[in-house]
Amino acid sequence: MGDLALFNTLSPDYEVDWHLRRVCTAAVGATPPMARVQNRRRAYLDRLVREGKYFSEEAMWEREPYMHHEYLGCFQDPLGRAMARPGERWSETLMRREEERRSAAAA
């Protein structure tokens, strides 16, 4: 930090100020503002994924209804979706039904 004081004479220069601020924040260990914003967004996304809300059937449909129908909805059987157990996500229902099908075929 002591050597940075030598650059104070060049302080009115925009470029020098920018570099000094960047070096000072790195020296202190502070997170730059843009990285904080990105980290907040990443933390929020991680929380949604952990809670199972981000990749839930409803959340995907709310984000992109057309794309959801194009890739998933057109292949879904409306009667099969009704076979989901209470509190079970559609992906869990699909996995459970596939495992049941495989175990029935193996028996």
MMTF fields as JSON, N, C-alpha, C and O atoms, coordinates in Angstrom:
{
  "mmtfVersion": "1.0.0",
  "mmtfProducer": "UNKNOWN",
  "numBonds": 427,
  "numAtoms": 428,
  "numGroups": 107,
  "numChains": 1,
  "numModels": 1,
  "chainsPerModel": [1],
  "groupsPerChain": [107],
  "chainIdList": ["A"],
  "bondAtomList": [4, 2, 8, 6, 12, 10, 16, 14, 20, 18, 24, 22, 28, 26, 32, 30, 36, 34, 40, 38, 44, 42, 48, 46, 52, 50, 56, 54, 60, 58, 64, 62, 68, 66, 72, 70, 76, 74, 80, 78, 84, 82, 88, 86, 92, 90, 96, 94, 100, 98, 104, 102, 108, 106, 112, 110, 116, 114, 120, 118, 124, 122, 128, 126, 132, 130, 136, 134, 140, 138, 144, 142, 148, 146, 152, 150, 156, 154, 160, 158, 164, 162, 168, 166, 172, 170, 176, 174, 180, 178, 184, 182, 188, 186, 192, 190, 196, 194, 200, 198, 204, 202, 208, 206, 212, 210, 216, 214, 220, 218, 224, 222, 228, 226, 232, 230, 236, 234, 240, 238, 244, 242, 248, 246, 252, 250, 256, 254, 260, 258, 264, 262, 268, 266, 272, 270, 276, 274, 280, 278, 284, 282, 288, 286, 292, 290, 296, 294, 300, 298, 304, 302, 308, 306, 312, 310, 316, 314, 320, 318, 324, 322, 328, 326, 332, 330, 336, 334, 340, 338, 344, 342, 348, 346, 352, 350, 356, 354, 360, 358, 364, 362, 368, 366, 372, 370, 376, 374, 380, 378, 384, 382, 388, 386, 392, 390, 396, 394, 400, 398, 404, 402, 408, 406, 412, 410, 416, 414, 420, 418, 424, 422],
  "bondOrderList": [1, 1, 1, 1, 1, 1, 1, 1, 1, 1, 1, 1, 1, 1, 1, 1, 1, 1, 1, 1, 1, 1, 1, 1, 1, 1, 1, 1, 1, 1, 1, 1, 1, 1, 1, 1, 1, 1, 1, 1, 1, 1, 1, 1, 1, 1, 1, 1, 1, 1, 1, 1, 1, 1, 1, 1, 1, 1, 1, 1, 1, 1, 1, 1, 1, 1, 1, 1, 1, 1, 1, 1, 1, 1, 1, 1, 1, 1, 1, 1, 1, 1, 1, 1, 1, 1, 1, 1, 1, 1, 1, 1, 1, 1, 1, 1, 1, 1, 1, 1, 1, 1, 1, 1, 1, 1],
  "groupList": [{"groupName": "MET", "atomNameList": ["N", "CA", "C", "O"], "elementList": ["N", "C", "C", "O"], "formalChargeList": [0, 0, 0, 0], "bondAtomList": [1, 0, 2, 1, 3, 2], "bondOrderList": [1, 1, 2], "singleLetterCode": "M", "chemCompType": "L-PEPTIDE LINKING"}, {"groupName": "GLY", "atomNameList": ["N", "CA", "C", "O"], "elementList": ["N", "C", "C", "O"], "formalChargeList": [0, 0, 0, 0], "bondAtomList": [1, 0, 2, 1, 3, 2], "bondOrderList": [1, 1, 2], "singleLetterCode": "G", "chemCompType": "PEPTIDE LINKING"}, {"groupName": "ASP", "atomNameList": ["N", "CA", "C", "O"], "elementList": ["N", "C", "C", "O"], "formalChargeList": [0, 0, 0, 0], "bondAtomList": [1, 0, 2, 1, 3, 2], "bondOrderList": [1, 1, 2], "singleLetterCode": "D", "chemCompType": "L-PEPTIDE LINKING"}, {"groupName": "LEU", "atomNameList": ["N", "CA", "C", "O"], "elementList": ["N", "C", "C", "O"], "formalChargeList": [0, 0, 0, 0], "bondAtomList": [1, 0, 2, 1, 3, 2], "bondOrderList": [1, 1, 2], "singleLetterCode": "L", "chemCompType": "L-PEPTIDE LINKING"}, {"groupName": "ALA", "atomNameList": ["N", "CA", "C", "O"], "elementList": ["N", "C", "C", "O"], "formalChargeList": [0, 0, 0, 0], "bondAtomList": [1, 0, 2, 1, 3, 2], "bondOrderList": [1, 1, 2], "singleLetterCode": "A", "chemCompType": "L-PEPTIDE LINKING"}, {"groupName": "PHE", "atomNameList": ["N", "CA", "C", "O"], "elementList": ["N", "C", "C", "O"], "formalChargeList": [0, 0, 0, 0], "bondAtomList": [1, 0, 2, 1, 3, 2], "bondOrderList": [1, 1, 2], "singleLetterCode": "F", "chemCompType": "L-PEPTIDE LINKING"}, {"groupName": "ASN", "atomNameList": ["N", "CA", "C", "O"], "elementList": ["N", "C", "C", "O"], "formalChargeList": [0, 0, 0, 0], "bondAtomList": [1, 0, 2, 1, 3, 2], "bondOrderList": [1, 1, 2], "singleLetterCode": "N", "chemCompType": "L-PEPTIDE LINKING"}, {"groupName": "THR", "atomNameList": ["N", "CA", "C", "O"], "elementList": ["N", "C", "C", "O"], "formalChargeList": [0, 0, 0, 0], "bondAtomList": [1, 0, 2, 1, 3, 2], "bondOrderList": [1, 1, 2], "singleLetterCode": "T", "chemCompType": "L-PEPTIDE LINKING"}, {"groupName": "SER", "atomNameList": ["N", "CA", "C", "O"], "elementList": ["N", "C", "C", "O"], "formalChargeList": [0, 0, 0, 0], "bondAtomList": [1, 0, 2, 1, 3, 2], "bondOrderList": [1, 1, 2], "singleLetterCode": "S", "chemCompType": "L-PEPTIDE LINKING"}, {"groupName": "PRO", "atomNameList": ["N", "CA", "C", "O"], "elementList": ["N", "C", "C", "O"], "formalChargeList": [0, 0, 0, 0], "bondAtomList": [1, 0, 2, 1, 3, 2], "bondOrderList": [1, 1, 2], "singleLetterCode": "P", "chemCompType": "L-PEPTIDE LINKING"}, {"groupName": "TYR", "atomNameList": ["N", "CA", "C", "O"], "elementList": ["N", "C", "C", "O"], "formalChargeList": [0, 0, 0, 0], "bondAtomList": [1, 0, 2, 1, 3, 2], "bondOrderList": [1, 1, 2], "singleLetterCode": "Y", "chemCompType": "L-PEPTIDE LINKING"}, {"groupName": "GLU", "atomNameList": ["N", "CA", "C", "O"], "elementList": ["N", "C", "C", "O"], "formalChargeList": [0, 0, 0, 0], "bondAtomList": [1, 0, 2, 1, 3, 2], "bondOrderList": [1, 1, 2], "singleLetterCode": "E", "chemCompType": "L-PEPTIDE LINKING"}, {"groupName": "VAL", "atomNameList": ["N", "CA", "C", "O"], "elementList": ["N", "C", "C", "O"], "formalChargeList": [0, 0, 0, 0], "bondAtomList": [1, 0, 2, 1, 3, 2], "bondOrderList": [1, 1, 2], "singleLetterCode": "V", "chemCompType": "L-PEPTIDE LINKING"}, {"groupName": "TRP", "atomNameList": ["N", "CA", "C", "O"], "elementList": ["N", "C", "C", "O"], "formalChargeList": [0, 0, 0, 0], "bondAtomList": [1, 0, 2, 1, 3, 2], "bondOrderList": [1, 1, 2], "singleLetterCode": "W", "chemCompType": "L-PEPTIDE LINKING"}, {"groupName": "HIS", "atomNameList": ["N", "CA", "C", "O"], "elementList": ["N", "C", "C", "O"], "formalChargeList": [0, 0, 0, 0], "bondAtomList": [1, 0, 2, 1, 3, 2], "bondOrderList": [1, 1, 2], "singleLetterCode": "H", "chemCompType": "L-PEPTIDE LINKING"}, {"groupName": "ARG", "atomNameList": ["N", "CA", "C", "O"], "elementList": ["N", "C", "C", "O"], "formalChargeList": [0, 0, 0, 0], "bondAtomList": [1, 0, 2, 1, 3, 2], "bondOrderList": [1, 1, 2], "singleLetterCode": "R", "chemCompType": "L-PEPTIDE LINKING"}, {"groupName": "CYS", "atomNameList": ["N", "CA", "C", "O"], "elementList": ["N", "C", "C", "O"], "formalChargeList": [0, 0, 0, 0], "bondAtomList": [1, 0, 2, 1, 3, 2], "bondOrderList": [1, 1, 2], "singleLetterCode": "C", "chemCompType": "L-PEPTIDE LINKING"}, {"groupName": "GLN", "atomNameList": ["N", "CA", "C", "O"], "elementList": ["N", "C", "C", "O"], "formalChargeList": [0, 0, 0, 0], "bondAtomList": [1, 0, 2, 1, 3, 2], "bondOrderList": [1, 1, 2], "singleLetterCode": "Q", "chemCompType": "L-PEPTIDE LINKING"}, {"groupName": "LYS", "atomNameList": ["N", "CA", "C", "O"], "elementList": ["N", "C", "C", "O"], "formalChargeList": [0, 0, 0, 0], "bondAtomList": [1, 0, 2, 1, 3, 2], "bondOrderList": [1, 1, 2], "singleLetterCode": "K", "chemCompType": "L-PEPTIDE LINKING"}],
  "groupTypeList": [0, 1, 2, 3, 4, 3, 5, 6, 7, 3, 8, 9, 2, 10, 11, 12, 2, 13, 14, 3, 15, 15, 12, 16, 7, 4, 4, 12, 1, 4, 7, 9, 9, 0, 4, 15, 12, 17, 6, 15, 15, 15, 4, 10, 3, 2, 15, 3, 12, 15, 11, 1, 18, 10, 5, 8, 11, 11, 4, 0, 13, 11, 15, 11, 9, 10, 0, 14, 14, 11, 10, 3, 1, 16, 5, 17, 2, 9, 3, 1, 15, 4, 0, 4, 15, 9, 1, 11, 15, 13, 8, 11, 7, 3, 0, 15, 15, 11, 11, 11, 15, 15, 8, 4, 4, 4, 4],
  "groupIdList": [1, 2, 3, 4, 5, 6, 7, 8, 9, 10, 11, 12, 13, 14, 15, 16, 17, 18, 19, 20, 21, 22, 23, 24, 25, 26, 27, 28, 29, 30, 31, 32, 33, 34, 35, 36, 37, 38, 39, 40, 41, 42, 43, 44, 45, 46, 47, 48, 49, 50, 51, 52, 53, 54, 55, 56, 57, 58, 59, 60, 61, 62, 63, 64, 65, 66, 67, 68, 69, 70, 71, 72, 73, 74, 75, 76, 77, 78, 79, 80, 81, 82, 83, 84, 85, 86, 87, 88, 89, 90, 91, 92, 93, 94, 95, 96, 97, 98, 99, 100, 101, 102, 103, 104, 105, 106, 107],
  "secStructList": [7, 6, 4, 4, 4, 4, 4, 4, 4, 4, 6, 6, 1, 2, 2, 2, 2, 2, 2, 2, 2, 2, 2, 2, 2, 2, 2, 2, 6, 7, 7, 7, 2, 2, 2, 2, 2, 2, 2, 2, 2, 2, 2, 2, 2, 2, 2, 2, 2, 2, 2, 6, 7, 6, 6, 1, 2, 2, 2, 2, 2, 2, 2, 7, 2, 2, 2, 2, 2, 2, 2, 6, 4, 4, 4, 7, 7, 2, 2, 2, 2, 6, 6, 7, 7, 6, 6, 7, 7, 2, 2, 2, 2, 2, 2, 2, 2, 2, 2, 2, 2, 2, 2, 2, 2, 2, 7],
  "xCoordList": [0.817, 0.0, 0.863, 0.455, 2.044, 2.903, 3.359, 3.475, 3.617, 4.062, 2.943, 3.216, 1.717, 0.602, 0.503, 0.001, 0.978, 0.942, 1.804, 1.56, 2.792, 3.639, 2.865, 3.273, 1.773, 0.99, -0.048, -0.744, -0.165, -1.145, -0.907, -1.845, 0.306, 0.585, -0.074, -0.365, -0.312, -0.959, -2.467, -3.155, -2.972, -4.357, -5.404, -6.422, -5.225, -6.291, -6.521, -7.556, -5.579, -5.733, -6.74, -6.621, -7.721, -8.788, -8.233, -8.623, -7.335, -6.789, -6.018, -6.136, -5.228, -4.455, -5.399, -5.191, -6.438, -7.419, -8.081, -8.252, -8.45, -9.112, -8.213, -8.648, -6.944, -6.0, -5.717, -5.61, -5.596, -5.348, -6.513, -6.307, -7.741, -8.902, -8.93, -9.237, -8.615, -8.624, -7.55, -7.806, -6.364, -5.274, -5.603, -5.342, -6.171, -6.509, -7.571, -7.453, -8.603, -9.629, -9.067, -9.461, -8.157, -7.542, -6.644, -6.581, -5.95, -5.043, -5.815, -5.381, -6.956, -7.77, -8.511, -8.868, -8.739, -9.457, -10.94, -11.717, -11.34, -12.76, -13.168, -12.359, -14.403, -14.927, -15.389, -16.116, -14.981, -15.456, -16.982, -17.58, -17.618, -19.087, -19.724, -20.736, -19.176, -19.777, -19.714, -20.653, -18.618, -18.492, -19.508, -20.038, -19.791, -20.788, -22.163, -22.908, -22.496, -23.782, -23.851, -24.861, -22.784, -22.768, -22.847, -23.527, -22.171, -22.202, -23.593, -24.036, -24.286, -25.648, -26.57, -27.39, -26.425, -27.258, -26.957, -27.868, -25.685, -25.295, -25.813, -26.28, -25.734, -26.228, -27.736, -28.238, -28.462, -29.905, -30.248, -31.143, -29.534, -29.757, -29.444, -30.203, -28.34, -27.981, -29.055, -29.38, -29.604, -30.664, -31.91, -32.525, -32.289, -33.451, -33.244, -34.163, -32.043, -31.749, -31.807, -32.374, -31.216, -31.234, -32.649, -32.969, -33.496, -34.874, -35.753, -36.907, -35.206, -35.971, -36.965, -37.848, -36.841, -37.814, -37.391, -38.248, -36.101, -35.641, -35.967, -36.395, -35.768, -36.006, -37.341, -37.557, -38.233, -39.55, -40.314, -40.027, -41.269, -42.061, -42.739, -42.741, -43.315, -44.029, -43.085, -43.415, -41.91, -40.957, -40.441, -40.288, -40.173, -39.709, -40.806, -40.524, -42.056, -43.148, -43.332, -43.588, -43.205, -43.367, -42.276, -42.545, -41.043, -39.946, -40.104, -39.983, -40.372, -40.456, -41.57, -41.297, -42.819, -43.921, -43.813, -44.078, -43.428, -43.348, -42.262, -42.49, -41.086, -39.977, -40.315, -39.973, -40.983, -41.388, -42.294, -42.114, -43.261, -44.17, -43.415, -43.636, -42.53, -41.795, -40.939, -40.882, -40.274, -39.348, -39.943, -39.529, -40.896, -41.43, -42.929, -43.399, -43.673, -45.121, -45.786, -46.777, -45.259, -45.908, -45.761, -46.514, -44.806, -44.612, -45.288, -45.309, -45.831, -46.414, -47.846, -48.638, -48.142, -49.491, -50.262, -49.858, -51.356, -52.08, -52.579, -52.628, -52.952, -53.407, -52.231, -52.384, -51.074, -49.889, -49.433, -48.932, -49.609, -49.225, -50.106, -49.663, -51.343, -52.259, -51.865, -52.349, -50.997, -50.591, -49.501, -49.038, -49.107, -48.076, -48.619, -49.794, -47.761, -48.151, -48.121, -47.398, -48.888, -48.897, -47.498, -46.81, -47.086, -45.784, -44.645, -43.492, -44.944, -43.906, -43.749, -44.738, -42.512, -42.258, -42.415, -42.325, -42.651, -42.865, -41.642, -41.786, -40.465, -39.25, -39.162, -38.733, -39.566, -39.564, -40.588, -40.345, -41.733, -42.76, -42.231, -42.41, -41.581, -41.024, -39.995, -40.008, -39.1, -38.067, -38.696, -38.295, -39.665, -40.324, -41.029, -40.913, -41.764, -42.48, -41.518, -41.811, -40.372, -39.378, -38.786, -38.61, -38.477, -37.946, -38.97, -38.614, -40.244, -41.3, -41.424, -41.62, -41.309, -41.395, -40.239, -40.434, -39.028, -37.856, -37.936, -37.598, -38.384, -38.469, -39.561, -39.422, -40.649, -41.699, -41.209, -41.563, -40.399, -39.864, -38.836, -38.731, -38.081, -37.06, -37.679, -37.078, -38.854, -39.501, -40.139, -40.712],
  "yCoordList": [-1.189, 0.0, 1.256, 2.283, 1.188, 2.361, 2.848, 4.053, 1.92, 2.305, 2.951, 3.733, 2.646, 3.231, 4.739, 5.465, 5.213, 6.65, 7.431, 8.617, 6.796, 7.47, 7.864, 8.778, 7.194, 7.485, 8.583, 8.971, 9.089, 10.132, 11.405, 12.164, 11.645, 12.848, 12.745, 13.766, 11.519, 11.319, 11.129, 10.814, 11.32, 11.031, 11.69, 11.053, 12.918, 13.497, 12.74, 12.923, 11.906, 11.155, 10.011, 9.234, 9.919, 8.923, 7.492, 6.666, 7.214, 5.867, 5.456, 4.324, 6.381, 6.102, 5.853, 4.923, 6.682, 6.49, 5.122, 4.443, 4.722, 3.441, 2.289, 1.388, 2.345, 1.287, 1.315, 0.26, 2.496, 2.591, 2.004, 1.257, 2.351, 1.787, 0.274, -0.416, -0.232, -1.69, -2.381, -3.424, -1.804, -2.393, -2.299, -3.236, -1.173, -1.005, -2.002, -2.583, -2.208, -3.171, -4.581, -5.391, -4.892, -6.221, -6.399, -7.486, -5.336, -5.419, -5.596, -6.319, -4.932, -5.023, -6.359, -6.841, -6.95, -8.212, -8.026, -8.969, -6.811, -6.538, -7.091, -7.155, -7.478, -7.989, -6.814, -5.951, -6.763, -5.682, -5.72, -6.793, -4.555, -4.496, -5.433, -6.062, -5.547, -6.407, -7.868, -8.627, -8.264, -9.651, -9.936, -11.044, -8.937, -9.123, -9.377, -10.234, -8.625, -8.808, -10.206, -10.896, -10.626, -11.953, -13.023, -14.032, -12.826, -13.807, -13.897, -14.986, -12.767, -12.778, -13.567, -14.36, -13.336, -14.064, -15.556, -16.382, -15.892, -17.302, -17.937, -19.076, -17.213, -17.737, -17.962, -18.962, -17.033, -17.178, -18.392, -19.166, -18.556, -19.708, -21.006, -21.97, -21.038, -22.235, -22.573, -23.742, -21.543, -21.776, -22.351, -23.274, -21.814, -22.331, -23.785, -24.599, -24.106, -25.48, -26.407, -27.497, -25.973, -26.795, -27.06, -28.171, -26.05, -26.19, -26.933, -27.253, -27.201, -27.93, -27.079, -27.613, -25.765, -24.894, -24.503, -24.196, -24.505, -23.991, -24.96, -24.535, -26.248, -27.229, -27.945, -29.001, -27.382, -27.993, -27.76, -26.828, -28.605, -28.52, -27.161, -26.565, -26.676, -25.399, -24.236, -23.318, -24.269, -23.168, -23.11, -22.028, -24.272, -24.274, -23.751, -23.009, -24.135, -23.655, -22.155, -21.46, -21.636, -20.195, -19.4, -18.32, -19.909, -19.175, -19.112, -18.037, -20.245, -20.316, -21.263, -22.425, -20.804, -21.713, -22.338, -23.528, -21.536, -22.069, -23.13, -24.205, -22.835, -23.78, -25.047, -26.159, -24.862, -26.016, -26.934, -28.152, -26.349, -27.17, -27.819, -28.989, -27.058, -27.554, -28.77, -29.728, -28.735, -29.812, -30.872, -32.03, -30.505, -31.463, -31.674, -32.81, -30.587, -30.658, -31.461, -32.145, -31.393, -32.107, -33.619, -34.369, -34.088, -35.522, -36.045, -37.253, -35.154, -35.571, -36.038, -35.425, -37.114, -37.654, -36.972, -37.092, -36.262, -35.562, -36.514, -36.143, -37.744, -38.72, -39.206, -39.442, -39.351, -39.804, -38.793, -39.157, -37.532, -36.494, -36.547, -36.214, -36.958, -37.034, -38.162, -38.209, -39.072, -40.194, -39.819, -40.66, -38.579, -38.138, -38.193, -37.918, -38.543, -38.587, -37.175, -36.323, -36.908, -35.557, -35.136, -35.883, -33.949, -33.407, -33.915, -33.546, -34.75, -35.319, -34.464, -34.116, -34.126, -33.359, -34.283, -35.505, -33.675, -34.452, -35.284, -36.425, -34.763, -35.537, -36.751, -37.823, -36.59, -37.72, -38.767, -39.968, -38.302, -39.233, -40.042, -41.258, -39.365, -40.065, -41.102, -42.235, -40.705, -41.639, -42.828, -43.969, -42.58, -43.652, -44.603, -45.819, -44.07, -44.919, -45.737, -46.888, -45.159, -45.899, -47.03, -48.141, -46.752, -47.808, -48.913, -50.091, -48.546, -49.545, -50.392, -51.604, -49.745, -50.461, -51.456, -52.593, -51.006, -51.89, -53.066, -54.195, -52.796, -53.883, -54.872, -56.069, -54.399, -55.304, -56.142, -57.316, -55.554, -56.278, -57.319, -58.375, -57.036, -57.962, -59.14, -60.213, -58.957, -60.036, -61.086, -62.038],
  "zCoordList": [0.0, 0.0, 0.0, -0.541, 0.596, 0.675, -0.687, -0.91, -1.598, -2.938, -3.745, -4.656, -3.436, -4.174, -3.943, -4.801, -2.794, -2.501, -3.489, -3.713, -4.074, -5.05, -6.31, -7.026, -6.579, -7.776, -7.55, -8.489, -6.326, -6.034, -6.838, -7.08, -7.245, -8.05, -9.423, -10.046, -9.903, -11.204, -11.057, -12.028, -9.857, -9.524, -10.419, -10.689, -10.896, -11.728, -13.05, -13.69, -13.455, -14.699, -14.494, -13.546, -15.385, -15.254, -15.259, -14.434, -16.181, -16.292, -15.049, -14.579, -14.522, -13.321, -12.15, -11.371, -12.021, -10.947, -11.037, -10.025, -12.238, -12.419, -11.958, -11.241, -12.389, -12.003, -10.502, -9.876, -9.924, -8.479, -7.68, -6.723, -8.085, -7.381, -7.485, -6.513, -8.646, -8.866, -8.019, -7.418, -7.973, -7.181, -5.69, -4.935, -5.267, -3.847, -3.401, -2.322, -4.209, -3.82, -3.809, -2.97, -4.719, -4.732, -3.515, -2.941, -3.123, -1.975, -0.673, 0.224, -0.579, 0.636, 0.677, 1.752, -0.486, -0.544, -0.755, -0.61, -1.098, -1.325, -2.688, -3.613, -2.794, -4.052, -4.898, -4.406, -6.159, -7.029, -7.138, -7.053, -7.326, -7.348, -8.371, -8.061, -9.564, -10.587, -10.167, -10.408, -9.544, -9.087, -7.993, -7.915, -7.135, -6.092, -6.698, -6.224, -7.753, -8.412, -9.011, -8.866, -9.684, -10.282, -9.202, -9.389, -8.085, -7.007, -6.384, -6.019, -6.26, -5.726, -6.634, -6.172, -7.945, -8.902, -8.847, -8.884, -8.76, -8.682, -7.395, -7.41, -6.29, -5.017, -5.082, -4.569, -5.712, -5.846, -6.707, -6.367, -7.822, -8.687, -7.95, -8.045, -7.221, -6.45, -5.427, -5.221, -4.785, -3.795, -4.466, -3.934, -5.631, -6.344, -6.761, -6.67, -7.216, -7.624, -6.415, -6.493, -5.288, -4.065, -3.593, -3.17, -3.661, -3.199, -4.21, -3.923, -5.378, -6.38, -7.137, -7.808, -7.046, -7.707, -9.114, -9.942, -9.406, -10.69, -11.825, -12.898, -11.599, -12.646, -12.481, -13.077, -11.681, -11.561, -12.86, -13.611, -13.1, -14.33, -14.464, -15.541, -13.365, -13.399, -13.652, -14.403, -13.031, -13.199, -14.634, -15.2, -15.218, -16.612, -17.538, -18.479, -17.274, -18.107, -17.946, -18.929, -16.711, -16.484, -17.175, -17.701, -17.186, -17.817, -19.327, -19.915, -19.962, -21.417, -21.835, -22.139, -21.859, -22.172, -23.569, -23.745, -24.545, -25.911, -26.007, -26.562, -25.472, -25.531, -24.728, -25.132, -23.603, -22.791, -23.6, -23.602, -24.28, -25.083, -26.246, -26.559, -26.879, -28.044, -27.698, -28.469, -26.546, -26.2, -25.277, -25.332, -24.436, -23.464, -23.591, -23.654, -23.628, -23.539, -24.634, -24.381, -25.852, -26.948, -26.797, -27.42, -25.981, -25.786, -24.523, -24.284, -23.727, -22.453, -22.64, -23.354, -21.993, -21.994, -20.864, -19.707, -21.152, -20.086, -19.005, -17.832, -19.387, -18.391, -17.541, -16.343, -18.156, -17.42, -16.388, -15.324, -16.704, -15.737, -14.512, -13.412, -14.686, -13.55, -12.605, -11.474, -13.042, -12.212, -11.214, -10.443, -11.233, -10.285, -8.868, -8.623, -7.962, -6.553, -5.983, -6.501, -4.932, -4.348, -3.906, -3.212, -4.305, -3.934, -4.793, -4.571, -5.764, -6.619, -7.87, -8.515, -8.214, -9.436, -10.638, -10.519, -11.792, -13.004, -13.338, -13.777, -13.148, -13.428, -12.508, -12.935, -11.25, -10.32, -10.736, -10.617, -11.225, -11.696, -12.877, -12.931, -13.821, -14.975, -14.551, -15.031, -13.645, -13.185, -12.459, -12.689, -11.595, -10.854, -11.805, -11.654, -12.79, -13.732, -14.588, -14.913, -14.958, -15.736, -14.911, -15.412, -13.641, -12.766, -12.561, -12.545, -12.404, -12.256, -13.517, -13.439, -14.689, -15.943, -16.086, -16.514, -15.719, -15.822, -14.851, -15.206, -13.633, -12.665, -13.063, -12.81, -13.683, -14.147, -15.32, -15.432, -16.194, -17.341, -16.914, -17.538, -15.863, -15.39, -14.646, -14.582, -14.092, -13.302, -14.143, -13.614]
}
